[in-house]
């Protein structure tokens, strides 16, 4: 019985539209990190060439807590200082070079400090 359920579950997964699994990520150099009076954090990176709004240090934004935002901000500042590479990971269809900017920017699932 377990084997049949596993097979049915696998068949169900295959029937899901491929866009349900769509993700993209950007491995980029961080040029600027701006922190606004209202707590908004905007990042200028090599993947987009324009500012993207990632989170807010004062208020939760799309399930990104203020604590996570503070950690991301600190990490991005360290990556910039060390000329490292940041990875921004997003759900959905998209491309780093054409993603929306400023307040329309997608919210990252995660941001990491990665090796180039």
WOQUI-V496342 format. One record per residue. N is the residue number from 0. RES is the residue in three letters. PSI is psi in whole degrees, 0 to 359 (999 if undefined). OMEGA is omega in radians with two decimals (none if undefined). NEAR is the number of other C-alpha atoms within 10 Angstrom. Layout:
{{N;RES;PSI;OMEGA;NEAR} {N;RES;PSI;OMEGA;NEAR}}
This chain:
{{0;UNK;318;3.14;6} {1;UNK;322;-3.13;7} {2;UNK;320;3.13;8} {3;UNK;317;3.11;9} {4;UNK;320;3.10;10} {5;UNK;316;3.13;11} {6;UNK;317;3.11;12} {7;UNK;319;3.11;12} {8;UNK;318;3.12;12} {9;UNK;318;3.11;11} {10;UNK;319;3.09;11} {11;UNK;315;3.13;10} {12;UNK;322;3.12;11} {13;UNK;334;-3.12;10} {14;UNK;347;3.10;9} {15;UNK;145;3.09;10} {16;UNK;145;-3.10;9} {17;UNK;331;-3.13;9} {18;UNK;344;3.09;10} {19;UNK;339;-3.12;10} {20;UNK;6;-3.05;10} {21;UNK;132;3.06;12} {22;UNK;161;2.99;14} {23;UNK;159;3.11;14} {24;UNK;160;-3.13;18} {25;UNK;124;2.96;19} {26;UNK;114;-2.92;21} {27;UNK;163;2.95;20} {28;UNK;139;-3.13;19} {29;UNK;121;-3.14;23} {30;UNK;312;-3.10;17} {31;UNK;147;2.99;15} {32;UNK;118;-3.14;19} {33;UNK;133;3.07;15} {34;UNK;116;-3.06;16} {35;UNK;165;-3.13;11} {36;UNK;325;-3.13;9} {37;UNK;2;3.12;10} {38;UNK;355;3.13;16} {39;UNK;139;3.10;18} {40;UNK;120;3.11;22} {41;UNK;142;-3.10;23} {42;UNK;133;2.99;24} {43;UNK;118;-3.13;20} {44;UNK;166;-3.04;22} {45;UNK;341;-3.12;16} {46;UNK;335;-3.08;19} {47;UNK;323;-3.12;18} {48;UNK;14;3.07;14} {49;UNK;166;-3.06;17} {50;UNK;137;3.03;20} {51;UNK;135;-3.14;22} {52;UNK;117;-3.06;22} {53;UNK;327;-3.08;25} {54;UNK;181;3.14;29} {55;UNK;129;-3.12;24} {56;UNK;345;-3.10;23} {57;UNK;331;-3.06;15} {58;UNK;146;3.05;16} {59;UNK;140;3.09;14} {60;UNK;116;3.11;15} {61;UNK;53;3.08;12} {62;UNK;11;3.03;11} {63;UNK;113;-3.09;18} {64;UNK;165;3.10;16} {65;UNK;328;3.09;17} {66;UNK;314;3.10;14} {67;UNK;318;3.13;17} {68;UNK;317;3.12;22} {69;UNK;320;3.11;17} {70;UNK;315;3.11;14} {71;UNK;316;-3.11;20} {72;UNK;313;3.11;23} {73;UNK;318;3.14;13} {74;UNK;317;3.13;16} {75;UNK;322;3.09;25} {76;UNK;321;3.10;18} {77;UNK;318;3.10;14} {78;UNK;315;3.12;19} {79;UNK;312;-3.12;18} {80;UNK;322;-3.10;11} {81;UNK;6;-3.10;10} {82;UNK;40;-3.14;12} {83;UNK;193;-3.14;17} {84;UNK;128;3.08;21} {85;UNK;146;3.03;22} {86;UNK;124;3.04;21} {87;UNK;128;-3.10;20} {88;UNK;131;-3.07;19} {89;UNK;146;2.95;20} {90;UNK;152;3.05;17} {91;UNK;176;3.10;13} {92;UNK;146;3.09;12} {93;UNK;180;-3.14;15} {94;UNK;140;-3.09;15} {95;UNK;322;-3.05;19} {96;UNK;343;-3.09;12} {97;UNK;5;-3.11;11} {98;UNK;157;3.14;15} {99;UNK;157;-3.09;17} {100;UNK;174;3.12;18} {101;UNK;224;-3.04;15} {102;UNK;343;3.12;14} {103;UNK;357;-3.10;11} {104;UNK;145;3.08;14} {105;UNK;154;3.12;20} {106;UNK;128;3.12;19} {107;UNK;148;2.97;18} {108;UNK;317;3.02;13} {109;UNK;162;3.01;14} {110;UNK;133;-3.12;21} {111;UNK;162;3.03;15} {112;UNK;109;-2.99;17} {113;UNK;161;3.04;12} {114;UNK;140;-3.13;9} {115;UNK;999;none;10}}
